[in-house]
Amino acid sequence: MYSNSDQLEQSLASCLSGAACDVLVLDLAQLADGQGSEPLNTSDWPKPWRGTNAHEDPSTRTWWIQAPKDLGRGWPSAFPVWLCQAAGARALLILAQPSDQDPAPLSPLHLTDVVDLTQESPLIGLGPSPRGTLFPDRTQMLDPGLTDELQALIKSSPAIAADTSTDPGNGPWQILLPRVSIPLAAAAHVGLPAVALALAPQDTLPWDAIIQTLGAAPTPQAP
């Protein structure tokens, strides 16, 4: 009988043929519709990702993947994070709305800390894994250098600079959403630099500059 770690490695091997990725944009709230040009074949991905809306921008080696509503538990919940890391990714960008309970428009904010009281983790039941330690350091999940660079880019965006209702980028802002903390835990597991942004649906960002910044990040080293 296969362990969850074996299942993860088998799934990665079956999906990695020709896969190349520098940046993964994991879209938790359908905030980046239309990004990417080539559909990714997700037919062999584990549930709940099978058939999800996923595209690739070959020119920047960027994957844009919209997360399903129910991520569930265990390693399948964060499969795209491990897949992109195995395909050579340098950074993970998570897009989320500020709150599932508060749909009101808010200016973009950087997450400077993530608090997860749900005990939901993609590492539950994984067992010994070649992907890294089973108990990664989750106190530094958000890469401070990338966060600072992206914060400067976002604050220079005319659409956001014109919004004086809040000061975007200033934290800390703590959340309890497992949809964000689950992929961040997987990123910590493999040493992948990660940045999370909270955006209102109408916000627009300088995507080209953001992707260029993330794609230039140093090659991550597994912990």
N, C-alpha and C positions, 0 to 999 in steps of 0.2 A: 504494500500500500504506500502510495506516494505521500510525502509530507507536503505541507503548504509551500515550503521553500523549493522543493522539487517542482511543484506545479508552476510556481512563478518562473523558474529558470526555463522550463519547457515552453511556457507561453512566450517568454522573451525570445527564445531561439526560433520559434515558428513565425514570429512577426518581424524579425530583424533583417531579413533578406533585402539588401540594398537600401536599408533605412539609414538616413543621415539627417541629423538635427543638431543645430547649434543653440536654438532657443525654443523652449516650450511655453506657449501662452495658454494657460488653463483658464477657460472662461466659465465661471460658475453661474453667471447671471445673464448670458446672451447679450453681452455688452459690446461685442466686437464682430457683429454680423458683417459678412462680406470681406473679411480679411483672409488672405491666402487665395491662391488661384487653382491649385490642383487638389482634387478630393483625395483624402487618405483612405486606403482600404482597411476598414476596421472589422471586416467580416469574421476574422479569426481572433479578434480580441476577446478577452473574457467578459462575461456579463459583470456589470451593467453597461459596458462601453460598446458592445457589439452594435454596429449600425449607427453610432452616434455621429453628430455633425462634426467633421474634422477635415481640415484643409492644410495644405503645405504651400509655402512660398519658396520655390527652389532657389530663387536668386539670393535669399538671405538664410536659407536652410532653417526656416522657422515653421513650427507646427502650431496651428490654431485649433484647439479642441474645446468644444462646448460640453460641459459636464452634464450628465443626466441628473434628474431631480433626486433620485434615490441612489446614493453612492454605496449604501450598505456598510458592511464591516470587512475587516481582513484585507489581505494584499490586493484583491481585485479592485478595491475602492480607490487605490492610488496607482493603478497599473500604468497609465500614461507617463507618470513621473519616472518610474523605473525604466520604462521603455525608451524614453528620450535620453535618459542618462546613459543607457547601454548603447545608444546610437550616437553618442559623442556630444551631448548637449553641454553647454557652458552655464546656462542659467535658466531658472524657472520664474515666470511672471504669472501671478494669480490675480484674476479680476473678479471682484465680488461687489455686491451692493452693501451699503453700510449696515443694514439690518433687515432681516426678513420681516420684522414686525413694523418697521417704519419705512413705508415706500416714498415718503416725501423727498423731493430733490435735495441733495446735499453736495457740497463741493468735494472734490477728491481729497482723500486723506491717506497718508501713509500709515500702515500699521507698524508700530514700533514694538509691540508685544502681542502675544496671543495667549490667552488663558483658555484652557480646555478642561472643563469639569465633567465631560461626558464619558470619559474612559474609552471612547471609540478610537481605535488606532489601526492603521494598516499593518502594524507589527504583531497584533494579537494572533497567537498561534503560528507565527511564521517559523519559529525554531531557529537553529543555527543557519546562517545565511552567508553565502559568499558576497552578498551585496554590502555587508558592513555589520557593525555591532548591533545586537538586538536592542540595546538600550543607548541610543545616540544622545548626545548632549543637545537638548531642545531649548536651552537658554539663549542660544545664538542662532535661531532659525532664520532670521531675516538678515541678509547681508548688509552691513552698515554702509560700506563703500558704494555699492550699487544703489542703495536707497537714497544716499545723498545726491548722487549724480542724477537719478531720475527725478528727485524732488526739484532740482534746479531746472530741469527740462520742463517739467509740468508747470512750474510757477511762471515760466517764460511764455507759456501758451497764451495767445491773446484772449481766447474765449474764457479761460480760467482767470487770467489777470483782471478781467473786467468784472468778475464776480467779487464784490466786496462784502458779501454777507458773512463769510468766514475767511480764515487764513489757511488756505490749503497746504497740507504737508506738515502742519505742526501737530505733534502728538504730546504724550502718548495716547493711544486709543486702544482700549482692550475689548476683545470680543469673545464670545463663547461658541461661535459657529463651528461645528465639526467639519463642515464642508471646506473651510479654510485650513483648519488645523490638521486634517488628515493628509492632504498632499504636502503640507509643510513638514510633517513628521517623516514622510517618505523621502523628502529632499534631504533632511538631516541624516537619514539612514545611509545615504550614498554620498554625502558631502557636496550636494549640489547647491550653489548659491541661489537663494530664493528671495523674491520681493513680492509683497502683496499690496494691491491697491484697492481701495473702496471707491467706487464710482457710481454716480447717478446715471440712469439710462441715457439722458440727453447729453452727457459730457463727451467731448471729443478731445483726443490727445494727439500729440505729434508722433504717430506710430513709427515712422521711418527713423526718427532720431532715437526713440526708445529702443527699438530693436537693434540699431547699430551699437548703442551703448551696452546692451546685454550681450550681444554677439562678440564684443571685444573683451568680455570678462576673462580672467585667467582660467585656464583649464582646471576644473575642480579635482581635488584629490579625495578619495574615499577616506572616511575617518578610521 
